[in-house]
């Protein structure tokens, strides 16, 4: 019995690239390698009629995620990447703000020096 290799595994974040659910993204809940299918959280919701049982005394209609062929999904970066990018932009903004305050401090110090040099020249004459 050989193991079928897939490009995705349980827990990966994927985007659907073909079919009715095309632009949607989600997290893989289950991989079925024998049938080459995956079940993705919140994608291809199907309705199943449940018979009355001890677990469900009323029976009813249940919504479940349906399988999608593995070739119709592509692996994408996890949402963590967006957070790190956000942190990087915040750091850059802080750096720019520091630089601006230093520049402003230098400009404020320059006129004071010029005023001091002006008063020295008037006293000397």
Phi, psi and omega per residue, in radians:
X1 nan 1.962 -3.132
X2 -1.694 2.577 -3.117
X3 -1.502 2.296 3.133
X4 -1.456 2.207 -3.100
X5 -1.508 2.377 3.113
X6 -2.169 2.792 -3.129
X7 -1.511 -0.104 3.123
X8 -2.293 2.796 3.085
X9 -2.426 3.004 -3.128
X10 -1.044 2.314 3.125
X11 1.703 -0.231 3.118
X12 -1.248 2.658 3.043
X13 -1.682 2.237 -3.069
X14 -2.299 2.847 3.052
X15 -2.150 2.403 3.111
X16 -1.387 2.221 -3.068
X17 -1.917 -0.053 3.111
X18 -2.670 2.678 3.095
X19 1.752 -2.997 -3.087
X20 -1.182 -0.439 -3.085
X21 -1.714 0.483 -2.910
X22 -0.806 -1.046 -2.980
X23 -1.443 0.015 -2.989
X24 -1.365 2.662 3.130
X25 -2.148 2.678 3.113
X26 -3.018 -3.117 -3.106
X27 -1.863 2.407 -3.113
X28 -1.315 2.190 3.100
X29 -1.590 -0.630 -3.068
X30 -2.682 2.504 3.036
X31 -2.011 2.274 3.100
X32 -1.959 1.555 -3.022
X33 -1.173 -0.534 -3.133
X34 -1.088 -0.704 -3.136
X35 -1.677 -0.036 -3.080
X36 0.962 0.903 3.141
X37 -2.280 2.770 3.068
X38 -2.317 2.668 3.041
X39 -1.990 2.148 -3.057
X40 -1.963 2.425 -3.092
X41 -1.064 2.120 3.051
X42 1.346 0.144 -3.101
X43 -2.066 2.470 -3.088
X44 0.966 1.031 3.120
X45 -1.248 2.186 3.122
X46 -2.036 2.702 3.138
X47 -1.827 2.342 -3.125
X48 -2.190 2.322 3.118
X49 -1.500 2.147 -3.101
X50 -1.813 2.353 3.107
X51 -1.347 2.760 3.083
X52 -1.120 2.395 3.099
X53 -2.681 -3.097 3.103
X54 -1.146 -0.657 3.115
X55 -1.181 -0.692 3.141
X56 -2.187 1.553 -3.118
X57 -1.106 -0.467 -3.133
X58 -1.618 -0.240 -3.023
X59 1.253 -2.562 3.035
X60 2.127 -2.995 -3.107
X61 -1.866 2.235 -3.102
X62 -1.950 2.443 3.045
X63 -1.770 2.202 -3.138
X64 -2.254 2.783 3.022
X65 -1.370 2.361 3.108
X66 -1.711 2.816 -3.130
X67 -1.335 2.636 3.075
X68 -2.233 2.527 3.132
X69 -1.136 2.460 -3.024
X70 -1.110 -0.437 -3.140
X71 -1.307 -0.214 -3.117
X72 -1.628 0.156 3.118
X73 -2.209 2.625 3.024
X74 -2.256 2.538 -3.118
X75 -1.313 2.385 3.096
X76 -2.188 2.913 3.105
X77 -1.156 2.585 3.114
X78 -1.191 2.765 3.106
X79 -1.039 -0.306 3.115
X80 -1.028 -0.601 -3.128
X81 -1.051 -0.646 3.111
X82 -1.136 -0.699 -3.139
X83 -1.118 -0.739 -3.138
X84 -1.163 -0.627 3.091
X85 -1.128 -0.681 3.123
X86 -1.106 -0.741 3.117
X87 -1.098 -0.719 -3.131
X88 -1.088 -0.717 3.135
X89 -1.206 -0.605 3.084
X90 -1.127 -0.734 3.120
X91 -1.080 -0.753 -3.141
X92 -1.098 -0.690 3.130
X93 -1.146 -0.719 3.107
X94 -1.102 -0.732 3.140
X95 -1.087 -0.761 3.131
X96 -1.120 -0.673 3.126
X97 -1.148 -0.717 3.102
X98 -1.082 -0.773 -3.124
X99 -1.082 -0.715 -3.135
X100 -1.147 -0.698 3.135
X101 -1.187 -0.638 3.088
X102 -1.124 -0.744 -3.141
X103 -1.097 -0.745 3.136
X104 -1.136 -0.663 3.122
X105 -1.147 -0.686 3.114
X106 -1.121 -0.754 3.133
X107 -1.114 -0.667 3.141
X108 -1.211 -0.598 -3.136
X109 -1.293 -0.584 -3.106
X110 -1.064 -0.888 -3.141
X111 -1.067 -0.579 3.126
X112 -1.143 -0.681 3.094
X113 -1.163 -0.717 3.132
X114 -1.126 -0.691 3.114
X115 -1.115 -0.726 3.129
X116 -1.127 -0.728 3.140
X117 -1.209 -0.586 3.099
X118 -1.152 -0.704 -3.133
X119 -1.219 -0.571 3.100
X120 -1.180 -0.701 -3.134
X121 -1.199 -0.607 3.137
X122 -1.280 -0.564 3.114
X123 -1.238 -0.614 -3.126
X124 -1.244 -0.468 -3.083
X125 -1.562 nan nan
